[in-house]
Each structure stands twice: as C-alpha cells, then as structure tokens.
Amino acid sequence: MRLMLEQVDFMILDEPTTHLDIESVEVLESLLSAFRGGFVLVSHDRQFVSHVSDRIYTLDDGLLVQL
C-alpha cells in the first residue's frame, strides 16, 4: 500500500484483501477510512466493503446499479 503513503487523490483497488491475513485487512480498513481522496474498490469481501464504503454499486446484466 505504498500509494497510501504518497499524495494521491484517487485510487482503484482490485481485490486488495485477497492474500491478506485478518490483521492486515484491519490495517487496510483503517488506512482507507482515513484516506482523504476517493477510491473505487472491487472486492468479494462483503464485510471489508461495508467497513470502508459509503456507496456500493453492482453490475446487473451490464447495468451499474447503486445498492
């Protein structure tokens, strides 16, 4: 997560928790919650997504739908 230490305004994260242990996921949640920029997150980890997101979208038959 070197990008978290640099000054960036926007990040795209694709399955960032795939190979992380529970403690590392918690650290990432903390960092993303404190991040002042925006990010798009693609993940199958529903608990992680619910902890760091304020808007959730899904692709349904090719349409982007806000949940």
Helices and strands as residue ranges (DSSP letters): H 2-5, E 10-14, H 22-34, E 38-42, H 46-52, E 57-60, E 63-66
